Amino acid sequence: MIGVFVGIVLAGATGHVAAAEPFVKKSLDGACLPMSHPEFYETKIYVRKNTMQECVASGGKEEHEPPPDEDGEVQAASSGGSAVNG
């Protein structure tokens, strides 16, 4: 009985967790935000796209990182909301 328990514990310990796949968020205003964009994590209402090309082909516009301000900080606006698949 103990051997079975140890086997289950070891099997669970060797399982791997898949890393999050990178994707692009298409915001409600049509902005295509890659994970490197400062607004990516602040944007809550979006349509998930697998690539930038897929986002642009769906009518989105590619967003580039805004230039830093005088203090070297990148300012980001929030889009708020939740994910929408499509």
N, CA, C and O atoms as a GROMACS GRO file, in nm:
protein
  344
    1MET      N    1   0.082  -0.119   0.000
    1MET     CA    2   0.000   0.000   0.000
    1MET      C    3   0.086   0.126   0.000
    1MET      O    4   0.057   0.221  -0.072
    2ILE      N    5   0.193   0.126   0.080
    2ILE     CA    6   0.282   0.242   0.084
    2ILE      C    7   0.352   0.259  -0.051
    2ILE      O    8   0.374   0.372  -0.095
    3GLY      N    9   0.388   0.149  -0.115
    3GLY     CA   10   0.454   0.156  -0.246
    3GLY      C   11   0.366   0.223  -0.350
    3GLY      O   12   0.415   0.300  -0.433
    4VAL      N   13   0.236   0.194  -0.347
    4VAL     CA   14   0.143   0.256  -0.440
    4VAL      C   15   0.136   0.406  -0.415
    4VAL      O   16   0.139   0.485  -0.509
    5PHE      N   17   0.128   0.444  -0.288
    5PHE     CA   18   0.122   0.586  -0.251
    5PHE      C   19   0.247   0.659  -0.298
    5PHE      O   20   0.237   0.767  -0.356
    6VAL      N   21   0.365   0.600  -0.274
    6VAL     CA   22   0.491   0.662  -0.317
    6VAL      C   23   0.495   0.674  -0.468
    6VAL      O   24   0.543   0.774  -0.521
    7GLY      N   25   0.446   0.573  -0.538
    7GLY     CA   26   0.442   0.576  -0.684
    7GLY      C   27   0.355   0.690  -0.736
    7GLY      O   28   0.391   0.757  -0.832
    8ILE      N   29   0.241   0.710  -0.672
    8ILE     CA   30   0.151   0.819  -0.713
    8ILE      C   31   0.215   0.954  -0.686
    8ILE      O   32   0.208   1.044  -0.769
    9VAL      N   33   0.277   0.968  -0.570
    9VAL     CA   34   0.343   1.094  -0.536
    9VAL      C   35   0.456   1.123  -0.634
    9VAL      O   36   0.468   1.236  -0.681
   10LEU      N   37   0.537   1.024  -0.665
   10LEU     CA   38   0.648   1.044  -0.759
   10LEU      C   39   0.596   1.075  -0.899
   10LEU      O   40   0.653   1.160  -0.968
   11ALA      N   41   0.491   1.008  -0.941
   11ALA     CA   42   0.435   1.035  -1.074
   11ALA      C   43   0.386   1.180  -1.081
   11ALA      O   44   0.406   1.247  -1.183
   12GLY      N   45   0.322   1.228  -0.975
   12GLY     CA   46   0.276   1.366  -0.972
   12GLY      C   47   0.391   1.464  -0.968
   12GLY      O   48   0.382   1.572  -1.027
   13ALA      N   49   0.499   1.429  -0.900
   13ALA     CA   50   0.614   1.518  -0.888
   13ALA      C   51   0.690   1.532  -1.018
   13ALA      O   52   0.753   1.635  -1.042
   14THR      N   53   0.684   1.430  -1.103
   14THR     CA   54   0.759   1.438  -1.228
   14THR      C   55   0.678   1.502  -1.340
   14THR      O   56   0.732   1.531  -1.447
   15GLY      N   57   0.547   1.523  -1.318
   15GLY     CA   58   0.464   1.589  -1.419
   15GLY      C   59   0.514   1.731  -1.440
   15GLY      O   60   0.566   1.794  -1.348
   16HIS      N   61   0.497   1.782  -1.560
   16HIS     CA   62   0.544   1.917  -1.588
   16HIS      C   63   0.426   2.010  -1.612
   16HIS      O   64   0.320   1.966  -1.656
   17VAL      N   65   0.444   2.134  -1.584
   17VAL     CA   66   0.343   2.235  -1.607
   17VAL      C   67   0.379   2.308  -1.735
   17VAL      O   68   0.491   2.359  -1.750
   18ALA      N   69   0.286   2.313  -1.828
   18ALA     CA   70   0.313   2.380  -1.955
   18ALA      C   71   0.324   2.531  -1.932
   18ALA      O   72   0.246   2.590  -1.858
   19ALA      N   73   0.421   2.591  -1.998
   19ALA     CA   74   0.439   2.737  -1.989
   19ALA      C   75   0.328   2.804  -2.068
   19ALA      O   76   0.276   2.749  -2.166
   20ALA      N   77   0.291   2.923  -2.026
   20ALA     CA   78   0.187   2.998  -2.096
   20ALA      C   79   0.235   3.032  -2.237
   20ALA      O   80   0.346   3.080  -2.257
   21GLU      N   81   0.150   3.006  -2.334
   21GLU     CA   82   0.182   3.037  -2.472
   21GLU      C   83   0.170   3.188  -2.493
   21GLU      O   84   0.074   3.248  -2.446
   22PRO      N   85   0.266   3.249  -2.561
   22PRO     CA   86   0.252   3.392  -2.589
   22PRO      C   87   0.135   3.414  -2.685
   22PRO      O   88   0.108   3.331  -2.772
   23PHE      N   89   0.067   3.525  -2.669
   23PHE     CA   90  -0.043   3.559  -2.758
   23PHE      C   91  -0.055   3.711  -2.766
   23PHE      O   92   0.016   3.783  -2.696
   24VAL      N   93  -0.143   3.757  -2.851
   24VAL     CA   94  -0.166   3.900  -2.873
   24VAL      C   95  -0.308   3.932  -2.828
   24VAL      O   96  -0.400   3.855  -2.854
   25LYS      N   97  -0.326   4.046  -2.761
   25LYS     CA   98  -0.458   4.091  -2.721
   25LYS      C   99  -0.506   4.196  -2.820
   25LYS      O  100  -0.435   4.293  -2.849
   26LYS      N  101  -0.627   4.176  -2.874
   26LYS     CA  102  -0.690   4.278  -2.958
   26LYS      C  103  -0.793   4.348  -2.870
   26LYS      O  104  -0.895   4.289  -2.834
   27SER      N  105  -0.765   4.473  -2.835
   27SER     CA  106  -0.852   4.548  -2.744
   27SER      C  107  -0.979   4.592  -2.816
   27SER      O  108  -0.991   4.579  -2.938
   28LEU      N  109  -1.073   4.644  -2.739
   28LEU     CA  110  -1.199   4.690  -2.797
   28LEU      C  111  -1.182   4.798  -2.902
   28LEU      O  112  -1.262   4.809  -2.994
   29ASP      N  113  -1.077   4.879  -2.888
   29ASP     CA  114  -1.054   4.985  -2.988
   29ASP      C  115  -0.970   4.935  -3.106
   29ASP      O  116  -0.929   5.014  -3.190
   30GLY      N  117  -0.944   4.803  -3.111
   30GLY     CA  118  -0.874   4.744  -3.225
   30GLY      C  119  -0.723   4.743  -3.214
   30GLY      O  120  -0.655   4.708  -3.311
   31ALA      N  121  -0.668   4.780  -3.100
   31ALA     CA  122  -0.523   4.780  -3.082
   31ALA      C  123  -0.475   4.637  -3.061
   31ALA      O  124  -0.530   4.564  -2.978
   32CYS      N  125  -0.373   4.596  -3.135
   32CYS     CA  126  -0.311   4.464  -3.120
   32CYS      C  127  -0.191   4.480  -3.027
   32CYS      O  128  -0.092   4.543  -3.062
   33LEU      N  129  -0.201   4.422  -2.909
   33LEU     CA  130  -0.099   4.441  -2.806
   33LEU      C  131  -0.021   4.313  -2.781
   33LEU      O  132  -0.076   4.215  -2.732
   34PRO      N  133   0.110   4.312  -2.816
   34PRO     CA  134   0.192   4.195  -2.784
   34PRO      C  135   0.223   4.194  -2.634
   34PRO      O  136   0.205   4.295  -2.566
   35MET      N  137   0.270   4.082  -2.584
   35MET     CA  138   0.300   4.069  -2.441
   35MET      C  139   0.405   4.169  -2.394
   35MET      O  140   0.409   4.202  -2.276
   36SER      N  141   0.489   4.217  -2.483
   36SER     CA  142   0.593   4.313  -2.446
   36SER      C  143   0.540   4.456  -2.431
   36SER      O  144   0.611   4.543  -2.381
   37HIS      N  145   0.417   4.481  -2.474
   37HIS     CA  146   0.360   4.616  -2.468
   37HIS      C  147   0.320   4.647  -2.324
   37HIS      O  148   0.266   4.561  -2.255
   38PRO      N  149   0.346   4.770  -2.276
   38PRO     CA  150   0.314   4.805  -2.138
   38PRO      C  151   0.165   4.795  -2.104
   38PRO      O  152   0.131   4.777  -1.988
   39GLU      N  153   0.077   4.807  -2.201
   39GLU     CA  154  -0.067   4.800  -2.176
   39GLU      C  155  -0.120   4.656  -2.179
   39GLU      O  156  -0.237   4.634  -2.147
   40PHE      N  157  -0.036   4.559  -2.218
   40PHE     CA  158  -0.083   4.421  -2.233
   40PHE      C  159  -0.150   4.369  -2.106
   40PHE      O  160  -0.262   4.319  -2.112
   41TYR      N  161  -0.084   4.381  -1.993
   41TYR     CA  162  -0.137   4.324  -1.869
   41TYR      C  163  -0.247   4.410  -1.807
   41TYR      O  164  -0.321   4.362  -1.721
   42GLU      N  165  -0.258   4.534  -1.849
   42GLU     CA  166  -0.364   4.621  -1.799
   42GLU      C  167  -0.492   4.607  -1.880
   42GLU      O  168  -0.600   4.642  -1.831
   43THR      N  169  -0.482   4.557  -2.002
   43THR     CA  170  -0.599   4.542  -2.088
   43THR      C  171  -0.677   4.420  -2.044
   43THR      O  172  -0.627   4.308  -2.048
   44LYS      N  173  -0.801   4.441  -2.001
   44LYS     CA  174  -0.883   4.334  -1.947
   44LYS      C  175  -0.991   4.286  -2.043
   44LYS      O  176  -1.029   4.169  -2.038
   45ILE      N  177  -1.041   4.373  -2.130
   45ILE     CA  178  -1.139   4.332  -2.231
   45ILE      C  179  -1.066   4.322  -2.364
   45ILE      O  180  -1.014   4.422  -2.415
   46TYR      N  181  -1.061   4.202  -2.420
   46TYR     CA  182  -0.986   4.180  -2.542
   46TYR      C  183  -1.031   4.052  -2.610
   46TYR      O  184  -1.101   3.970  -2.552
   47VAL      N  185  -0.988   4.038  -2.735
   47VAL     CA  186  -1.004   3.914  -2.808
   47VAL      C  187  -0.864   3.855  -2.823
   47VAL      O  188  -0.772   3.923  -2.869
   48ARG      N  189  -0.849   3.730  -2.784
   48ARG     CA  190  -0.718   3.664  -2.790
   48ARG      C  191  -0.688   3.624  -2.934
   48ARG      O  192  -0.770   3.562  -3.001
   49LYS      N  193  -0.571   3.662  -2.980
   49LYS     CA  194  -0.522   3.624  -3.113
   49LYS      C  195  -0.389   3.552  -3.095
   49LYS      O  196  -0.310   3.587  -3.006
   50ASN      N  197  -0.363   3.452  -3.177
   50ASN     CA  198  -0.241   3.372  -3.162
   50ASN      C  199  -0.114   3.445  -3.206
   50ASN      O  200  -0.007   3.423  -3.150
   51THR      N  201  -0.126   3.532  -3.305
   51THR     CA  202  -0.010   3.605  -3.357
   51THR      C  203  -0.048   3.749  -3.389
   51THR      O  204  -0.166   3.782  -3.399
   52MET      N  205   0.052   3.833  -3.405
   52MET     CA  206   0.029   3.971  -3.446
   52MET      C  207  -0.033   3.974  -3.585
   52MET      O  208  -0.122   4.055  -3.612
   53GLN      N  209   0.013   3.886  -3.674
   53GLN     CA  210  -0.040   3.881  -3.810
   53GLN      C  211  -0.190   3.848  -3.808
   53GLN      O  212  -0.268   3.907  -3.883
   54GLU      N  213  -0.230   3.754  -3.722
   54GLU     CA  214  -0.372   3.717  -3.710
   54GLU      C  215  -0.453   3.836  -3.658
   54GLU      O  216  -0.565   3.859  -3.705
   55CYS      N  217  -0.399   3.909  -3.564
   55CYS     CA  218  -0.467   4.024  -3.508
   55CYS      C  219  -0.488   4.133  -3.614
   55CYS      O  220  -0.597   4.186  -3.628
   56VAL      N  221  -0.383   4.165  -3.687
   56VAL     CA  222  -0.390   4.268  -3.791
   56VAL      C  223  -0.485   4.224  -3.903
   56VAL      O  224  -0.562   4.304  -3.955
   57ALA      N  225  -0.479   4.095  -3.940
   57ALA     CA  226  -0.567   4.043  -4.046
   57ALA      C  227  -0.714   4.051  -4.006
   57ALA      O  228  -0.801   4.055  -4.092
   58SER      N  229  -0.742   4.051  -3.876
   58SER     CA  230  -0.880   4.059  -3.828
   58SER      C  231  -0.928   4.204  -3.816
   58SER      O  232  -1.036   4.230  -3.763
   59GLY      N  233  -0.847   4.297  -3.864
   59GLY     CA  234  -0.886   4.438  -3.862
   59GLY      C  235  -0.820   4.520  -3.753
   59GLY      O  236  -0.848   4.639  -3.739
   60GLY      N  237  -0.731   4.458  -3.675
   60GLY     CA  238  -0.662   4.530  -3.568
   60GLY      C  239  -0.546   4.613  -3.621
   60GLY      O  240  -0.504   4.598  -3.736
   61LYS      N  241  -0.496   4.700  -3.536
   61LYS     CA  242  -0.379   4.780  -3.574
   61LYS      C  243  -0.266   4.750  -3.476
   61LYS      O  244  -0.286   4.747  -3.355
   62GLU      N  245  -0.149   4.727  -3.531
   62GLU     CA  246  -0.032   4.692  -3.449
   62GLU      C  247   0.010   4.811  -3.363
   62GLU      O  248   0.033   4.920  -3.414
   63GLU      N  249   0.020   4.787  -3.234
   63GLU     CA  250   0.063   4.891  -3.141
   63GLU      C  251   0.209   4.868  -3.105
   63GLU      O  252   0.249   4.756  -3.074
   64HIS      N  253   0.286   4.972  -3.111
   64HIS     CA  254   0.426   4.967  -3.071
   64HIS      C  255   0.438   5.030  -2.933
   64HIS      O  256   0.353   5.108  -2.892
   65GLU      N  257   0.544   4.995  -2.864
   65GLU     CA  258   0.565   5.053  -2.731
   65GLU      C  259   0.574   5.204  -2.741
   65GLU      O  260   0.647   5.256  -2.826
   66PRO      N  261   0.500   5.276  -2.656
   66PRO     CA  262   0.512   5.422  -2.656
   66PRO      C  263   0.650   5.463  -2.606
   66PRO      O  264   0.711   5.392  -2.526
   67PRO      N  265   0.698   5.577  -2.652
   67PRO     CA  266   0.829   5.622  -2.603
   67PRO      C  267   0.821   5.660  -2.456
   67PRO      O  268   0.716   5.701  -2.408
   68PRO      N  269   0.931   5.646  -2.383
   68PRO     CA  270   0.930   5.684  -2.241
   68PRO      C  271   0.915   5.836  -2.226
   68PRO      O  272   0.951   5.913  -2.314
   69ASP      N  273   0.860   5.877  -2.109
   69ASP     CA  274   0.848   6.020  -2.082
   69ASP      C  275   0.982   6.076  -2.036
   69ASP      O  276   1.085   6.008  -2.044
   70GLU      N  277   0.982   6.199  -1.988
   70GLU     CA  278   1.106   6.266  -1.947
   70GLU      C  279   1.180   6.190  -1.836
   70GLU      O  280   1.303   6.198  -1.826
   71ASP      N  281   1.106   6.118  -1.752
   71ASP     CA  282   1.166   6.044  -1.641
   71ASP      C  283   1.210   5.904  -1.681
   71ASP      O  284   1.261   5.829  -1.598
   72GLY      N  285   1.190   5.868  -1.808
   72GLY     CA  286   1.226   5.734  -1.854
   72GLY      C  287   1.119   5.630  -1.828
   72GLY      O  288   1.140   5.511  -1.849
   73GLU      N  289   1.002   5.676  -1.781
   73GLU     CA  290   0.891   5.586  -1.752
   73GLU      C  291   0.801   5.574  -1.875
   73GLU      O  292   0.779   5.672  -1.946
   74VAL      N  293   0.750   5.453  -1.900
   74VAL     CA  294   0.655   5.432  -2.007
   74VAL      C  295   0.517   5.438  -1.945
   74VAL      O  296   0.485   5.361  -1.855
   75GLN      N  297   0.434   5.531  -1.994
   75GLN     CA  298   0.299   5.547  -1.942
   75GLN      C  299   0.204   5.458  -2.019
   75GLN      O  300   0.212   5.450  -2.142
   76ALA      N  301   0.115   5.390  -1.948
   76ALA     CA  302   0.019   5.301  -2.013
   76ALA      C  303  -0.121   5.334  -1.962
   76ALA      O  304  -0.141   5.363  -1.844
   77ALA      N  305  -0.216   5.327  -2.054
   77ALA     CA  306  -0.357   5.347  -2.018
   77ALA      C  307  -0.422   5.211  -2.005
   77ALA      O  308  -0.382   5.116  -2.071
   78SER      N  309  -0.523   5.202  -1.921
   78SER     CA  310  -0.593   5.076  -1.898
   78SER      C  311  -0.715   5.068  -1.988
   78SER      O  312  -0.786   5.166  -2.010
   79SER      N  313  -0.739   4.946  -2.042
   79SER     CA  314  -0.858   4.924  -2.124
   79SER      C  315  -0.968   4.855  -2.044
   79SER      O  316  -1.082   4.849  -2.091
   80GLY      N  317  -0.938   4.804  -1.924
   80GLY     CA  318  -1.035   4.741  -1.835
   80GLY      C  319  -1.111   4.624  -1.895
   80GLY      O  320  -1.114   4.611  -2.018
   81GLY      N  321  -1.176   4.536  -1.812
   81GLY     CA  322  -1.267   4.433  -1.860
   81GLY      C  323  -1.218   4.291  -1.851
   81GLY      O  324  -1.138   4.259  -1.763
   82SER      N  325  -1.264   4.203  -1.943
   82SER     CA  326  -1.228   4.061  -1.939
   82SER      C  327  -1.204   4.008  -2.079
   82SER      O  328  -1.236   4.074  -2.178
   83ALA      N  329  -1.148   3.887  -2.086
   83ALA     CA  330  -1.112   3.826  -2.214
   83ALA      C  331  -1.236   3.781  -2.292
   83ALA      O  332  -1.336   3.741  -2.233
   84VAL      N  333  -1.226   3.790  -2.423
   84VAL     CA  334  -1.330   3.741  -2.514
   84VAL      C  335  -1.260   3.655  -2.615
   84VAL      O  336  -1.163   3.699  -2.677
   85ASN      N  337  -1.306   3.533  -2.634
   85ASN     CA  338  -1.245   3.447  -2.736
   85ASN      C  339  -1.308   3.475  -2.869
   85ASN      O  340  -1.428   3.500  -2.880
   86GLY      N  341  -1.222   3.471  -2.975
   86GLY     CA  342  -1.278   3.492  -3.109
   86GLY      C  343  -1.181   3.541  -3.206
   86GLY      O  344  -1.216   3.562  -3.322
   0.00000   0.00000   0.00000
